[in-house]
Amino acid sequence: MSQSSEWQELADKLFLNTVERFPVTLVRGEGSRVWDEEGREYLDFVGGWAVDSLGHCPPVVVKALEEQARTLIQASNQFYTVPAIKLALLLTENSCLDRVFFSNSGAEANEGAVKLARKYGKIHLNGAYEVITTYESFHGRTLAMVAATGQHKFQAPYIPLPEGFTNVEYNNPEAIKRATSEKTCGVMLEPIQGEGGVNIPDDDYLKKVEGWCRERGILLILDEVQTGIGRTGTLFAYSQYNVEPDIMSLAKGLGSGVPIGAFLAKEKASVFVPGEHGTTFGGNPLVCAAAYATLKYILDNDIPRKVKQTGSYFKAELERLKKQFKFIREVRGRGLLLAMEFDSEIAQKVAMECLARGLLVNKVKPNAIRFMPPLIITTGEVDEAVGILKKSLKAIREEANG
Ligand SMILES: *Cc1c(COP(=O)(O)O)cnc(C)c1O
């Protein structure tokens, strides 16, 4: 028995059973590639789940971590620390938001965002506390965020869920209007739904929702945990839709692999007073130094523009595959958040065929795969990935034809 399968058997006994893993133990990464225990190389189009924005072990982040690890790792938020301040400055200078709170994950950022909206409701909206969210959304795994996440499979095991959330149809401004009541303090949306299958709304959806929020005086909360930090071809997706959130959450790509989240607010929505929210680890110097190095690199090198170019190239290549394989139903996405949908539930099979040929992709739905590679991938690497995908699709077609 190989060492690898021994580790994997052990893991299956040790961990709570929450995920079906691929039979691969990854031990090392560099740039857009990872290696398993047996030395097999993979081109990584999962990217640590849209997290490794600058690729695996990017030198600027490694350097920042090394230096900060020797200087100060954790201090608690009772004290000022420089990396967090530098990061907050960079985030606010480059967004429409004014203030920041650092958390450890996307779910925790969204929890804070909703708490802030509830506090706003208490002060300014007669105690309104309800937040409208959408079906097929994803906002995280805490109990409240499961209630916010409009997907039955995530909610069913935990009913009764915390109250204060109403799930309505996505890409339908009227549904939000109908669900708005005296109790509503905000609307929380992903500009593009990531986990729900890379669902792109109509161009005017967010603008209409923003208009409604302004009319009613309720808050627009954008969950940019997946779409933020350059993923869709601009630093934040909201600018592509010409809207400005009152509150925005971030996480995944912010730290190039270190666990950090954040929620940001406009001054008018920054209604917390000391003691109302907190975190032990959030915003510690180590993760903030890594996130600062990440964001600085992304801004200095205009990575969002490169994402737009590489993403367009990649999407066009996927469209070409669609012409060659009738069972591809649709290619969709923006920047380097792309999905390929099939006319049957073959996504797992496609992912396994790609894996066997050295490409990591994500099964986002039973009938769709998702690509969320490092933002720094080259068109050469896209060509390589598309070549592997094509071979994999051919193998599946041949098998189906007997
Ligand atoms: C991944 C994700 C989250 C949850 O982030 P965690 O860090 O896993 O808690 C929330 N919202 C969106 C849009 C996400 O993609």
The ligand as an ORCA input file, in Angstrom:
! r2SCAN-3c Opt
* xyz 0 1
  C     -16.754     30.929      0.061
  C     -17.809     31.940      0.245
  C     -18.254     32.309      1.526
  C     -17.789     31.633      2.778
  O     -16.439     31.854      3.038
  P     -15.699     30.950      4.145
  O     -14.336     31.546      4.219
  O     -15.725     29.544      3.646
  O     -16.455     31.107      5.404
  C     -19.187     33.313      1.620
  N     -19.674     33.934      0.531
  C     -19.258     33.607     -0.711
  C     -19.806     34.346     -1.889
  C     -18.317     32.585     -0.895
  O     -17.949     32.242     -2.130
*
